[in-house]
């Protein structure tokens, strides 16, 4: 039996990953990462940093990227539920400027793989959510970039969460997608 089901989204480089969950009266067990199986599915990045955040309903984090030291991410939710989004910022890609979104939760145990060259963000749908992710490069504050969560060129369709959205001051000030030159993502 396969340990993971790798599902390509409408942007083929972004994948939903469903782990095999073994459950019984005691609870459950699952693997969340296995290098050889991920490499066989085309995810052959070395992950060098793990991050975790905790947020309340209505918190919208993103939509972020790094201009240098670009990061592939493997994201999942360990508590609660989020709507997770990836935006293709690779100028040579046939899906440049398009986005995909997936609901990730502690209950469905899905993960999302987001390669280098994408912006990433999420909206918390549950009362509280804990979000964990692996990164293929470390965080460099000087390389930060982002696009507005409501950028009309991208047109992300965020779900309702029952609360007013909470954004950081930094996330309220991102440059519109159409005004950015994404040459730093040319190689992806």
C-alpha positions as CSV (number, residue, x, y, z in Angstrom):
1,X,0.0,0.0,0.0
2,X,1.3,3.5,-1.0
3,X,2.0,5.8,2.0
4,X,0.9,8.9,0.0
5,X,-1.4,9.8,-2.8
6,X,0.1,12.7,-4.9
7,X,-2.6,14.7,-6.7
8,X,-1.6,17.3,-9.3
9,X,-3.7,20.5,-9.1
10,X,-4.8,22.6,-12.2
11,X,-1.3,24.1,-11.8
12,X,0.5,20.7,-12.2
13,X,3.6,21.7,-10.2
14,X,1.5,22.3,-7.1
15,X,0.4,19.0,-5.5
16,X,-2.1,17.9,-2.9
17,X,-0.7,15.1,-0.9
18,X,-3.0,12.7,1.0
19,X,-1.1,10.5,3.5
20,X,-2.3,7.0,4.4
21,X,-3.7,7.1,7.9
22,X,-3.7,4.0,10.1
23,X,-6.3,4.3,12.8
24,X,-7.8,2.2,15.5
25,X,-9.4,2.6,18.9
26,X,-6.2,4.2,20.2
27,X,-6.0,7.0,17.6
28,X,-4.1,7.1,14.4
29,X,-0.6,7.0,12.9
30,X,0.6,8.5,9.6
31,X,3.9,9.5,8.0
32,X,4.0,13.1,6.9
33,X,7.1,12.9,4.8
34,X,9.3,10.2,3.3
35,X,12.2,11.4,1.1
36,X,12.2,8.5,-1.4
37,X,8.5,8.5,-1.9
38,X,8.3,12.2,-2.4
39,X,11.3,12.1,-4.8
40,X,9.5,9.4,-6.8
41,X,6.5,11.7,-7.2
42,X,8.8,14.5,-8.4
43,X,9.3,16.4,-5.2
44,X,13.1,16.1,-4.8
45,X,13.8,19.2,-2.7
46,X,15.9,19.1,0.4
47,X,14.0,20.8,3.2
48,X,16.2,22.8,5.5
49,X,13.8,24.7,7.8
50,X,10.5,23.8,9.6
51,X,8.1,26.6,10.7
52,X,4.9,26.6,12.7
53,X,2.3,29.3,13.3
54,X,-0.8,29.6,15.4
55,X,-3.6,31.9,14.3
56,X,-7.2,32.7,15.1
57,X,-10.2,32.7,12.8
58,X,-10.0,35.4,10.1
59,X,-6.2,35.8,10.1
60,X,-5.0,36.0,6.6
61,X,-1.2,35.5,6.2
62,X,0.3,36.3,2.8
63,X,0.5,36.3,0.0
64,X,4.3,36.0,0.4
65,X,7.4,34.9,-1.5
66,X,11.2,35.4,-1.4
67,X,12.8,37.2,-4.3
68,X,16.1,35.5,-3.6
69,X,16.6,32.2,-1.7
70,X,13.3,31.1,-3.1
71,X,11.5,28.5,-1.1
72,X,9.6,25.3,-2.0
73,X,7.1,24.6,0.8
74,X,5.4,21.5,2.1
75,X,2.5,22.8,4.2
76,X,-0.1,21.1,6.5
77,X,-2.5,21.9,9.4
78,X,-2.2,20.1,12.7
79,X,-5.1,21.9,14.5
80,X,-8.1,23.5,12.9
81,X,-8.7,24.4,9.2
82,X,-7.3,26.9,6.7
83,X,-7.8,27.8,3.1
84,X,-4.3,27.6,1.5
85,X,-3.3,29.4,-1.7
86,X,-0.4,29.2,-4.1
87,X,0.1,31.9,-6.9
88,X,2.3,31.1,-9.9
89,X,4.9,34.0,-10.2
90,X,7.1,32.3,-12.8
91,X,7.0,34.6,-15.9
92,X,7.8,31.7,-18.3
93,X,5.1,29.4,-16.9
94,X,1.9,28.8,-18.9
95,X,0.0,29.3,-15.6
96,X,1.8,32.6,-14.7
97,X,-0.5,34.7,-12.5
98,X,-2.9,31.9,-11.8
99,X,-3.7,30.5,-8.4
100,X,-4.9,27.3,-6.7
101,X,-6.4,26.9,-3.3
102,X,-7.1,23.9,-1.1
103,X,-8.7,23.5,2.3
104,X,-6.3,21.9,4.7
105,X,-7.3,20.7,8.1
106,X,-6.3,18.5,11.0
107,X,-9.3,16.4,10.1
108,X,-8.6,15.8,6.4
109,X,-4.8,15.6,7.0
110,X,-4.0,16.8,3.4
111,X,-0.8,18.6,2.7
112,X,0.1,21.0,-0.2
113,X,3.4,21.1,-2.0
114,X,4.3,24.5,-3.4
115,X,7.4,24.7,-5.5
116,X,9.9,27.6,-5.8
117,X,8.5,30.5,-7.9
118,X,5.2,30.7,-6.1
119,X,3.6,33.2,-3.7
120,X,1.9,31.6,-0.7
121,X,-0.8,32.5,1.8
122,X,-3.6,31.2,3.9
123,X,-6.8,32.2,5.6
124,X,-7.8,30.6,9.0
125,X,-11.4,29.2,8.8
126,X,-11.6,27.6,12.2
127,X,-11.6,29.2,15.7
128,X,-7.8,28.6,15.9
129,X,-5.4,26.8,13.5
130,X,-1.8,25.6,13.8
131,X,0.0,25.6,10.5
132,X,3.3,23.8,9.9
133,X,5.5,23.8,6.9
134,X,8.9,22.7,5.6
135,X,11.0,25.1,3.5
136,X,13.7,24.3,1.0
137,X,15.7,27.4,2.0
138,X,15.9,29.5,5.1
139,X,14.0,32.7,5.6
140,X,15.8,35.9,4.5
141,X,14.0,39.1,5.7
142,X,15.9,41.1,3.0
143,X,14.4,38.9,0.3
144,X,10.7,39.3,1.3
145,X,8.1,40.0,-1.3
146,X,4.4,39.7,-1.6
147,X,1.3,40.4,-3.6
148,X,-2.0,41.8,-2.2
149,X,-4.4,39.1,-1.0
150,X,-7.2,40.9,-3.0
151,X,-5.2,41.7,-6.1
152,X,-7.7,41.9,-9.0
153,X,-5.1,40.6,-11.6
154,X,-4.8,37.3,-9.7
155,X,-8.4,37.2,-8.4
156,X,-8.1,34.7,-5.5
157,X,-11.5,33.6,-4.4
158,X,-11.2,33.5,-0.6
159,X,-14.0,31.7,1.3
160,X,-16.0,33.4,4.0
161,X,-14.8,32.6,7.5
162,X,-17.4,34.4,9.6
163,X,-15.0,37.1,10.8
164,X,-13.4,40.3,9.6
165,X,-10.0,39.4,8.1
166,X,-6.9,40.3,10.1
167,X,-3.8,41.2,8.2
168,X,-0.4,42.4,9.3
169,X,0.6,45.9,8.4
170,X,3.2,44.4,6.0
171,X,0.6,42.4,4.2
172,X,-1.6,45.4,3.7
173,X,1.1,47.2,1.7
174,X,2.2,44.7,-1.0
175,X,2.8,45.9,-4.5
176,X,0.1,44.9,-7.1
177,X,0.9,41.8,-9.1
178,X,0.8,43.6,-12.5
179,X,3.4,46.2,-11.2
180,X,6.0,43.6,-10.2
181,X,8.8,42.2,-12.4
182,X,9.3,38.6,-11.4
183,X,12.6,38.1,-13.2
184,X,14.0,36.5,-10.0
185,X,11.7,33.5,-10.7
186,X,12.8,33.1,-14.4
187,X,14.8,29.9,-13.7
188,X,11.9,28.1,-12.2
